[in-house]
Structure formats: structure tokens, C-alpha cells
Amino acid sequence: MQPDGPYRYTHLLGGSPVGKAWAALDQQGRFVTVAVLDATVAAAPGWREAFAGIVNHLAQTPGGTPFVYADFSAAAPWVAYGPEAGPAAEKLFQALGVAYQPVPPSAPPAVSPPVSGVPHPVSGVPQPVPGVPQPASGVPQSVSGPPQPVSGVPQPVSGAAQPASGPPQYPSGPPQAVSGPPQPVFAAPQPAGPVSAQPVYSDPVSGAPASPGFGPTVDDPLRHDPFSSPARRIQPSTSRKRQGGLWIAIAALLLVAAIGGGAGIWAISAGDTGTPPVATAPTETPPQPGLKPWAEATPRSPAEHALATAAPAVVFLEAIFTGYVRNKQDNALLHPEPFTFSRRCTGVVINRDGHLLTNGQCVAPTVDILLEHALGSLADTLVADGKLKAGEVGGYVRGRQASSAFTGPDAGTEPAVILHGQLNVSQGDLKDDPAIPGTVLRTFTLEEGNLALVKLDRADLPVAELNTSATIAAGTALHVLGYATTDAEYRSATYTVRSAPVEVTEVDIESSVYRINADIGGYSRGGIAIDAQGRVVGMLDNDLLAPERPNRLVVPVSRMTRLLDAAGVANQLGEPDQTYRSALETYFGGDEAKAARQFAEVAEQSPTNALAAAYREAAVAAGGDTAERRPGWAVPVLVVAVVAFLAGLGVLIWSRRRPNR
């Protein structure tokens, strides 16, 4: 009959008067040697504790014999050793002070009946087994069929069954130490005593007998008493439930790892089509950018890069003037109601405080220009009332200009003016947000450059960089940017930034102004000319020498900086502007992932820079920013899953290596 346990026993390796050694396979198919104390012997006082104590002592002794599993609370206590432990069962039984006889290799794989019932009295003094006990050779092989009796293994003594009497006694007189492999050590049991007398201990290393008491003496580190330590290595196995709980914990950790890891990986890879990223145009996002550089130039080209650099700083400006037309001599009103008209043009932001430069005659026209507009409005009113013919409008304006004045509500006061600026796509006649109120701080006359410095009532706007060292000559290639519209309805027209590549056709040596070969629209006055790096090199103005006064005249950047110096204002990029330019360099360099993160930072710091948000979308569309496409919980969940997996794996390895407790 084979003993109980979590192993499949293949054949008997050897036996002793108190137990046997078996070859077995564990649940993973690995070979182990299992030493089993007979159930009847274990029931006798002292034998179960002695068996557990010796196993513990052999495992704790330096260079001793570790075990892989044990159960000392079973009816027949047992301990399992791995193949690397060698003849561990033989050492165990010898340390218990009993003879151990291995099964000869040539003997049939048979099994003798286990010791059953109450042990019989011993007749005579048992004799030591001659020769050195030999371990079973080779790796235990699996056999089919039930085990068969083995000849040569010590049998229980004959005679009437006697109960196990008293605690086991220790031997009198030390046995001789042996050299080489451990030898069986026999004590002389008391005459006619039962087999359940006290086990005789011998040191598994030296073979010397132990001192009275269980196990080795306290003075010898190799003879540590396993029962004197408060932290015993081996405890009786009473908790299959605890082992089941451990497996449940391992399963739970691995389940968390599987579910969390799968969810994290799915979230991170969501949206990945497996196709190579391509350069695509960004989609429009509110607010819509005033210029779409990818549509104005070859995508991913230096021209697009330059336009994208300067475009966020281009501003749509509208100045609305309101006043009365009077006769200069007596200040009499020529019309009882005030006249209102507006002038629309382009400007460019030059620092984060909201300062910008634009065309002077647009936002701060001279008195004669204001009067000309006012008389034109008065003539249109007279035509509508039937007091003037349409063909007479021009003559009426010219005839009244010398004798009339355009004033505020009272004679001698200035007409009212309201100035607003808008970025990105803009709307005419808009006075509420996103229109930004502004004030004209300083102007230059036509001779000085026809420029105006304006302060908008909002900071942190995108800024353009002035190239103060620019050298312009005939044939220089530039790009120009300025607002334009295709709407026929003037009052509520929509304006967007238009750009065009141009070439310098002429440079005026005396004034340094130069002319270009293209006009991008009437409202581009105050717009900018930029170089290949997107830096401003001049401002657009009417060419008064041309019949139609096109915006082909460019005021050089030197005039622009002169006005700034006179007003004590500097052209200076802010941190978001620097980050935006760095993001463009990264994007056009092909690193969409990094660029997307940089553009997102700019869009958060400078919300009016609509191109930052648009190019971030372009970077994402190009497949560069997986971090932006995944939900925020993806990475933490994946990290937790990895930690759970490693923890489960560690507990699993530990549970396989730890002894049974």
C-alpha cells in the first residue's frame, strides 16, 4: 500500500524498521524522493516529533539536506527531497538511529507491506547492516502497475503485537564515527523492548551520537536543536486552506494583470491603423486660423514653414469714425445727423504686451482724408433725398472741401474714433469679443513712413519677429501677408489672411522703400513682407505713384524700428512664441510626436494662436502623438497591470520554492 500525499509513487527505493523511501513524481512531472514514517511508528510517543526535528535539523545544518515539501501532521508523516539532495532519505533514517537498506538496483521494483498495527517486540539485539548503504542509482524510472514486495528490506519483528511503551530512549554509549558516506548508526535497544522505543540520534555530518534530548547539543552550531528555536523551519501541515488562499491570491493578481494590461494596451494602440504616417493638412478648429499655410504653399515646404511662423501675429484692424460736417465760417451743420464710416486694414503684433504696427493713414488718417469721406457720405445722402444727381457727387465733394470741416459734436472738437483688432478669421463691423479694443499711441507721417503704433487691450498675443538686418535688393524673393475678403456686403464681410510669393522690382535709394510685383488686396495695407525664415522685413502701403494706388509699396523694416525706438517699445518674442517656433522646427523636421506636445503647450498658453492648435492636429493626423490619442488612464492602468503581473509571478515562484508549512 502506497502512502498518501500529492505525489505519484513509482517504486520503492529502500526501507528501515520505522519507514520507507519512495521514488515519486510531483504534479509537474519532476522526480522526488519521499521518506515516509510508518503510521504505527508515528503514533508512538516521540517518533513524529523526532522525525520532524531531524528533517528540520538536516535542512538547517550548513551543507545539509534541503527538502521541497513535507507533511508532519499526516497519519504517516513524510518529507520530499529533490534529486539534488542525493541520498537524503538514507541520511534521515540513519539520523533517527535505525538501519536503512536500499533496494538493490537489480531487484524487482516491488514493495513490501508497510508496517501496520502495533509494533512487535524486538527479539535480540538488532545487528548493523554491513557495508555502506548505497543510494538508488540513476534517476527513478516510472513503472506500471502497483508496486510489488521487495526482498531484502528489513521486516517487522515477529511475535505478539505489543503496544508502544513509553517515550523513546536514547542509546547508551556513543557509536563510532564513520568516514565517507553516512553509515547507519545503531543503538542497542533495551532487551525485549518494543520497536517503538526512543529513536537514537546521530549527527548527520560526523556520525557522532547526539547528546541527551532531541537533536544536537546547543554548544555545537552543527548540532542546533530544531525544537529549541522559536522560529521553526518546519511546521506541521494543517492548512490546505491557506495554500488554497495563496493560489487564489496569485490567480487574482494575474487576472488583474491580464485585464489591466489588455485594457491599457488597447487604449494606447487605439486608432492605430498600422499604416505609415502621412503628412496631412490639419483640420479647422475654433478659432479658425486666418491663414492656412498648407493651402498657400507646397505642404511641408520652407515656404509653408515661413508663412506658419508669421501668420499668427497678423491682425485685422477696423477704425470707425463718427462726426459732423460743418461750414467753417459759421460752424453751421450741413447735415443735422452725424456721419459714420470705417477704415479696414492689416497690422502685425510686435510684443506680448499687445503692441502692434500698422498703416498710419488707416487708423489715424489726416483731417483732409476724414473730411473727404464725410463729404462723400453727405453727397450720397443728398442723392438719396433727390437734392443732388449721382453724376454731381465728385464735383460736390471737391467744391465743399475747402469750406467745410469734420468735427465732433461741438465745433472745434475731434471726431469720435473706435478702434478694434481681431486675429484669425475676422468679421467686419464687430465690436464685441473676439474683437479687441485698441488705441493709437503714435504715428509717422507719409514722409516718415506712414506708420502707426497701436496698443490693443489684451496681452499674450502671438508675436512676429522683425529682421532688422535685412538687406533688400531688386530680385529679392519674399512672401507678403495681409487681410482680404471676397464678400460683396461691406458691413458684415468676413476677412481672412491672404499670402503670395513676390519679387522686389525696384528699390528707392533715397527713401529705402521698395516696390513688389503683386498686390494681394485693398485691405492688405499694413500687412507684412517676410523673408524665408518668416521674419518681417517691411510693411505694405499704397503706391501713390500708381494710378490705382495698389498695395505694392513696402516700407522697410528700418522705418518700423525707428517708430518703435521713438515710442520706447521693443520687438520681443515671448516664451510661447519661442515654443511655437521650436514646435514648427520639430514638425517640419519630421518628429510629429514631439511637435504635437509642443503645439499643445502653445495652444494652452496662447489660445489666440489658432495655428498652434491646427498644427497639433496635423501632427496627430500624421501618427506622431499616440499619447494624445490615448485616454489619460491608459498608462497608469498598464503600470498597475505590470506590477500585478510581477507580483503574481514573484508569489508563484516563492510558493514553488517554499516548504510546506
Secondary structure, 3 states (H helix, E strand, C coil): CCCCCCCEEEEEEEEECCEEEEEEECCCCCEEEEEEECHHHHHCCCHHHHHHHHHHHHHHCCCCCCCCEEECCCCCCEEEECHHHCCHHHHHHHHCCCCCEECCCCCCCECCCCCCCCCCECCCCCCCCCCCCCCCCCCCCCCCCCCECCCCCCCCCCCCCCCCCCCCCCCCCCCCCCCCCCCCCCCCCCCCCECCCCCCCECCCCCCECCCCCCCCCCCHHHCCCCCCCCCCCCCCCCHHHHHHHHHHHHHHHHHHHHHHHHHHHHHHCCCCCCCCCCCCCCCCCCCCCCCHHHHCCCCCHHHHHHHHHHHHEEEEEEEEEEEEEECCCCCECCCCCEEEEEEEEEEECECCCEEEEEHHHHCCCHHHHHHHHHHHHHHHHHHCCCCCHHHHHHHHHHHHCCEEEECCCCCCCCEEEEEEEECCEECCCCCCCCEEEEEEEECCCCCCCEEEEEECCCCCCCCCECCCCCCCCCCEEEEEEEECCCCCCCCCEEEEEEEEEEEEEECCCCCCEEECCCCCHHHCCCEEECCCCCEEEEEECCCCCCCCCCCEEEEHHHHHHHHHHHCCCCECCHHHHHHHHHHHHHHCCCHHHHHHHHHHHHHHCCCCHHHHHHHHHHHHCCCCHHHHCCCCHHHHHHHHHHHHHHHHHHHHHHHHCCCC
